[in-house]
Amino acid sequence: AVAGMITDDLSSSEQAVAQLTTMGFDLDEAEELLNEFGLGRVFSAMGGARDSQEFIELLGGYSLPAGAAGGLTNNIVAGGAGSVGGKTVGAVFEVCELVKVNFPLADFQGNPAKDLHPTVSLVKLNENGKEVNLEKVTSATYDKQDQSYVATFDSCEMNPGYYEIQIDLPVLTSLSQVIKLEEKGS
């Protein structure tokens, strides 16, 4: 990993700048990267990179491509369905309704990211929007036809309430959306 080349006699920030300059960044670019992404994220990206190109990919992470903003599920509520703990509820489902999570991802250059292994979790929230319990976890698979990742959850054994869908990638990126699960006929 690139991060293995830093020295112990410098502060963490100085170590990061020194390492970034050995990767081909000038001092201004190195400081700009630290200011924009933070020391922890820069070190994490350096720790997983074999070269400067991979460092930039890891640092930039992945995101929803332009024009793909909005919800991550099949039951999106335009404008939201209220909030919990300051987080907007983006979708509402009834108990036993299939929760389908569907999301395209793009790399830092806007190209479709097809070979990732996103983990999708459903986390129960309390009435203040705080995480209470990890309810379900699954891996998303890439749908070539839709050019997006898909994961589904059966909500039949879940209690009504608020949940946060959390999408995590091995490359320093996460996405989330709050949903509400209601009793049938509510």
C-alpha positions in Angstrom: 0.0 0.0 0.0 1.1 3.5 -0.7 0.7 4.6 2.9 3.5 2.3 4.1 6.1 4.8 2.9 5.5 7.6 5.4 7.9 8.4 8.2 7.4 8.6 12.0 9.2 11.9 12.7 6.4 14.0 11.1 2.9 14.9 12.2 0.1 13.0 10.6 -0.7 16.0 8.3 2.9 16.4 7.3 3.2 12.6 6.7 0.2 12.8 4.4 1.6 15.8 2.5 5.0 14.1 2.2 3.3 10.9 0.8 1.1 12.8 -1.6 4.1 14.6 -3.0 5.9 11.3 -3.6 2.7 10.2 -5.5 3.1 13.2 -7.9 0.9 15.9 -6.2 2.4 19.3 -5.6 2.1 20.9 -2.1 -0.9 22.9 -3.0 -2.7 19.9 -4.5 -1.8 17.8 -1.4 -3.1 20.5 1.0 -6.3 20.8 -1.1 -6.9 17.1 -0.9 -6.5 17.1 2.9 -8.8 20.1 3.2 -11.5 18.6 0.9 -11.5 15.0 2.1 -9.9 15.1 5.6 -6.9 13.3 7.0 -8.7 10.1 7.9 -10.1 9.6 4.4 -6.8 10.5 2.7 -4.9 8.0 4.9 -7.6 5.3 4.3 -7.4 5.8 0.5 -3.6 5.7 0.6 -3.7 2.5 2.7 -5.7 0.7 0.0 -4.0 2.1 -3.0 -1.1 0.6 -5.0 -0.5 3.7 -7.1 -1.7 7.3 -7.5 -4.5 6.4 -10.0 -6.0 3.9 -7.5 -5.6 6.4 -4.7 -7.7 8.9 -6.7 -10.3 6.3 -7.3 -10.5 5.3 -3.7 -10.5 8.9 -2.5 -13.2 9.9 -4.9 -15.3 6.9 -4.1 -18.5 6.1 -5.9 -21.8 8.0 -6.0 -25.2 8.1 -7.7 -24.6 9.4 -11.2 -25.9 12.8 -12.4 -29.7 12.7 -12.8 -30.1 9.7 -10.5 -31.0 11.7 -7.4 -34.1 10.8 -5.6 -35.0 7.7 -3.7 -33.3 4.4 -3.5 -36.5 2.3 -3.2 -39.6 1.4 -5.1 -42.0 3.4 -3.0 -40.6 6.9 -3.2 -42.7 9.7 -1.7 -42.2 12.9 -3.6 -41.2 15.6 -1.1 -40.8 13.0 1.6 -43.3 11.5 4.1 -42.4 13.5 7.2 -39.2 13.1 9.2 -37.8 11.3 12.2 -34.9 12.8 14.2 -34.4 15.4 11.5 -34.1 12.8 8.7 -36.6 12.9 5.8 -38.6 9.8 5.3 -38.2 9.0 1.6 -40.5 6.0 1.2 -43.4 4.3 2.9 -44.1 0.5 2.9 -46.7 -1.7 4.5 -45.7 -4.8 6.6 -45.2 -7.8 4.2 -44.5 -5.5 1.2 -41.3 -6.2 -0.6 -38.7 -3.5 0.0 -36.7 -3.1 -3.2 -33.6 -1.1 -3.1 -32.3 -0.1 -6.5 -29.4 2.2 -7.2 -27.0 3.0 -10.0 -23.4 3.9 -9.1 -20.8 5.8 -11.0 -17.1 6.2 -10.4 -15.4 9.6 -9.8 -15.4 10.2 -13.6 -19.1 9.4 -14.0 -18.7 5.9 -15.6 -21.0 3.1 -14.4 -19.5 1.1 -11.6 -20.3 -2.5 -12.3 -17.9 -4.6 -10.3 -18.6 -3.5 -6.7 -20.0 -5.5 -3.9 -22.4 -3.2 -2.0 -23.7 -4.3 1.3 -27.3 -3.1 2.0 -28.5 -3.0 5.6 -31.9 -2.1 7.2 -31.3 -0.5 10.6 -34.3 0.1 12.9 -34.5 3.7 14.2 -36.1 5.0 17.4 -38.5 7.9 17.5 -35.6 10.3 17.7 -34.0 8.9 14.5 -31.2 7.1 16.4 -30.1 3.7 15.3 -31.5 0.9 17.6 -30.9 -2.4 15.9 -29.5 -3.9 12.7 -32.5 -5.8 11.3 -31.3 -7.2 8.0 -28.2 -7.3 5.8 -27.8 -8.4 2.3 -25.5 -8.0 -0.7 -26.7 -6.1 -3.8 -26.3 -7.6 -7.2 -25.6 -5.8 -10.4 -28.5 -5.8 -13.0 -26.9 -5.4 -16.4 -30.1 -4.5 -18.1 -31.0 -1.7 -15.7 -27.3 -0.8 -15.1 -28.0 -0.6 -11.3 -27.6 -2.6 -8.1 -30.6 -4.3 -6.6 -31.3 -5.7 -3.2 -34.6 -6.8 -1.7 -36.0 -7.3 1.8 -39.0 -9.2 2.9 -40.7 -7.0 5.6 -43.2 -9.6 6.9 -41.3 -10.3 10.1 -40.5 -6.7 10.7 -42.3 -4.4 13.1 -43.8 -1.1 12.0 -41.6 1.9 12.5 -38.8 3.8 10.9 -35.8 2.2 9.3 -32.7 3.5 7.5 -31.5 1.7 4.4 -27.7 1.9 4.5 -25.6 1.1 1.5 -21.9 0.6 2.1 -19.1 0.1 -0.4 -15.6 -1.1 0.2 -14.3 2.2 -1.2 -15.2 4.8 1.4 -18.7 5.6 0.2 -22.1 5.2 1.8 -25.6 6.1 0.8 -28.7 6.0 3.0 -32.5 6.6 2.9 -35.0 6.5 5.7 -38.2 4.5 5.1 -41.4 4.0 7.2 -43.0 0.6 7.6 -46.7 0.7 8.5 -49.3 -1.8 9.4 -51.4 -2.9 6.4 -54.3 -0.5 5.8 -52.8 2.4 7.9 
